[in-house]
Amino acid sequence: MKKLTVALLSGGISSEREVSLHGGDQIYEAFDKEKYNVIRYDPKFDLSRLVSDASTIDVAFVNLHGPFGEDGTVQGLLDLLGIPYQGSGVLGSSLAMNKIASKQLCEKSGLPLPPSMVIKRGDAVDTEACEQKFGIPLVVKPVAAGSSVGVTIVRSKDSIEEALEAAFAHGDTVLVETYIKGIEITGGVFGNDELTALPIIEIIPDESCGFFDYTAKYTPGVTREICPARIDDDLTTKAQSYAKIAHRALFCKGYSRTDMILRDREIFVLETNTIPGMTATSLLPQAAETAGISFSQLLDKLIELGME
């Protein structure tokens, strides 16, 4: 059988560049070299080479996080080049990356989300009104960034302005949300038309982090991840259902991972990732492993879904 030529894209120019490169290294090692001829491209340097090689590429595997990789831009280029790829297209990628658009669509689909408000750069901010509306602590986050970059849990009214400044470093629009204290869980799904829900993972960040922030996500040993999550069957079914609903609401394809918070027996959807972390120990590959799907087999499945 002829090997497929795979263009593996990692790196890029977002604040999540190093995470993307690290994931790319592990994906490259996990690809079955009997099935694939894998060629690596870093969009920071290699876009012209990718364009010139397009006619020789069978499929792309995009492992880019954040702006210019997870937001539909690279997906649009691949569409123009006629190269299929794993994961969501331009529409799904763009919608999921924008937290305002994704909230609106998920709410229309009946999913429960934390109450929020939008603040644009230059808006007059009434910290008293924020405190009254959302309480303290509250959450401030950029509208279009991943890996919890720029996210702050504000624990005093005096820190709201500082948190807004940190979020505005990643764009002109931010969200202020109600902080929901509970158990952090995440649910992965894969498929195009027919979706398969993976086991739910329970996430326990170290107390020094306070929540599943960038440090907790990418520093070994800082976070405990339990799969399957220590929740009953009814809650598991509900969380898996929410992950599927979010996937469809945001026009995702291939795979996605939806982050949620469990408080008592209520589940709140936080956001959906269209290119979740893909090292062998990342959350979605962990859930796949629990379901009996090895990392290499998961890559095979995603390539198959992309070409489909």
Stockholm file with secondary structure:
# STOCKHOLM 1.0

chainA/1-308         MKKLTVALLSGGISSEREVSLHGGDQIYEAFDKEKYNVIRYDPKFDLSRLVSDASTIDVAFVNLHGPFGEDGTVQGLLDLLGIPYQGSGVLGSSLAMNKIASKQLCEKSGLPLPPSMVIKRGDAVDTEACEQKFGIPLVVKPVAAGSSVGVTIVRSKDSIEEALEAAFAHGDTVLVETYIKGIEITGGVFGNDELTALPIIEIIPDESCGFFDYTAKYTPGVTREICPARIDDDLTTKAQSYAKIAHRALFCKGYSRTDMILRDREIFVLETNTIPGMTATSLLPQAAETAGISFSQLLDKLIELGME
#=GR chainA/1-308 SS CCCEEEEEEECCSSTTHHHHHHHHHHHHHHSCTTTEEEEEECTTTCHHHHHHHGGGCSEEEEECCSTTTSSSHHHHHHHHHTCCBSSCCHHHHHHHHCHHHHHHHHHHTTCCCCCEEEEETTCCCCHHHHHHHHCSSEEEEESSCCTTTTCEEECSGGGHHHHHHHHHTTCSEEEEEECCCSEEEEEEEEESSSCEECCCEEEEECTTTSSSCHHHHHSTTSEEEESSCSCCHHHHHHHHHHHHHHHHHTTCCEEEEEEEEEETTEEEEEEEESSCCCSTTSHHHHHHHHTTCCHHHHHHHHHHHHHC
#=GC SS_cons         CCCEEEEEEECCSSTTHHHHHHHHHHHHHHSCTTTEEEEEECTTTCHHHHHHHGGGCSEEEEECCSTTTSSSHHHHHHHHHTCCBSSCCHHHHHHHHCHHHHHHHHHHTTCCCCCEEEEETTCCCCHHHHHHHHCSSEEEEESSCCTTTTCEEECSGGGHHHHHHHHHTTCSEEEEEECCCSEEEEEEEEESSSCEECCCEEEEECTTTSSSCHHHHHSTTSEEEESSCSCCHHHHHHHHHHHHHHHHHTTCCEEEEEEEEEETTEEEEEEEESSCCCSTTSHHHHHHHHTTCCHHHHHHHHHHHHHC
//
